[in-house]
Amino acid sequence: MSNPETPSTPADTRSRRFYHGTRADLKPGDLIQPGYAKKYPGNPTKSYRSREPLRVVSEYLDWQGHFPGVIQAMKDRIAGLEPIDD
């Protein structure tokens, strides 16, 4: 597999996928059901979606949040985009 620090390309995403943005008290073995928040229609960030539930296998404990400037840059990049209604 490629270096984990290198962004994935469509050719190698099947072996390594991370789902983020879910805040919940999940334990290994729990399932995350497909769906989305009604306040975020469409798919403005072009994120991956799942048709089937995802099984939680572990918790990543060493994650560090983005710096405020990085978060603002992300928001600026998608500001004004029309949602994809799929």
matplotlib code that plots the C-alpha trace (Angstrom):
import matplotlib.pyplot as plt

x = [0.0, 1.1, 2.4, -0.5, 0.5, -0.1, -3.7, -5.6, -6.5, -9.6, -7.5, -6.5, -9.5, -11.0, -8.3, -8.3, -11.3, -12.0, -15.4, -15.4, -17.7, -19.8, -20.0, -21.5, -20.7, -19.8, -18.2, -16.4, -19.2, -21.7, -23.2, -23.4, -26.5, -26.5, -28.1, -27.4, -28.5, -31.4, -29.6, -26.9, -28.8, -26.9, -23.2, -21.3, -18.0, -18.2, -17.8, -18.1, -21.5, -22.4, -25.6, -25.0, -24.2, -20.6, -19.3, -17.1, -13.9, -11.8, -11.4, -8.7, -7.4, -4.5, -6.4, -5.6, -8.1, -7.4, -6.2, -8.8, -7.3, -7.5, -11.1, -11.9, -10.1, -12.3, -15.4, -14.4, -13.7, -17.2, -19.1, -21.6, -21.4, -24.8, -25.6, -25.6, -29.1, -28.5]
y = [0.0, 3.6, 5.9, 6.7, 10.3, 10.5, 11.3, 8.4, 8.2, 6.5, 3.5, 2.7, 3.8, 0.3, -0.9, 2.2, 4.3, 6.6, 7.9, 11.1, 13.7, 11.3, 12.2, 9.4, 7.0, 4.1, 0.8, -1.9, -4.0, -1.1, -0.3, 3.2, 3.3, 5.1, 8.6, 12.2, 15.3, 17.1, 20.4, 19.3, 18.4, 17.1, 16.3, 19.6, 18.1, 15.2, 12.8, 9.0, 7.5, 4.1, 2.2, -0.5, 0.0, 0.3, -1.7, 0.1, -1.8, 0.5, 4.1, 6.4, 8.1, 10.2, 12.5, 16.2, 18.7, 21.1, 24.6, 27.3, 28.8, 25.4, 25.0, 28.4, 27.6, 24.4, 26.4, 29.1, 26.5, 25.1, 28.3, 29.0, 25.5, 24.1, 20.8, 17.6, 16.2, 12.5]
z = [0.0, -0.5, 2.2, 4.6, 4.5, 0.8, -0.2, -1.8, -5.4, -6.8, -7.7, -4.1, -2.0, -1.6, 0.8, 3.1, 3.8, 6.7, 7.6, 9.6, 11.0, 13.2, 16.8, 18.8, 21.6, 19.4, 20.4, 18.3, 16.7, 16.5, 13.1, 11.5, 9.4, 6.0, 6.0, 6.2, 8.2, 6.6, 7.1, 4.7, 1.5, -1.5, -1.2, -1.3, -0.1, -2.6, 0.3, 0.1, 0.9, 1.9, 1.0, 3.7, 7.4, 8.4, 11.3, 13.9, 14.4, 16.6, 17.7, 16.5, 19.6, 18.4, 16.0, 16.2, 14.9, 12.1, 12.8, 12.6, 9.4, 7.7, 8.7, 7.3, 4.1, 3.7, 4.3, 1.9, -0.8, -0.7, -0.1, -2.8, -4.3, -5.3, -3.6, -5.7, -5.4, -5.9]

ax = plt.figure().add_subplot(projection="3d")
ax.plot(x, y, z, "-o")
ax.set_aspect("equal")
plt.show()
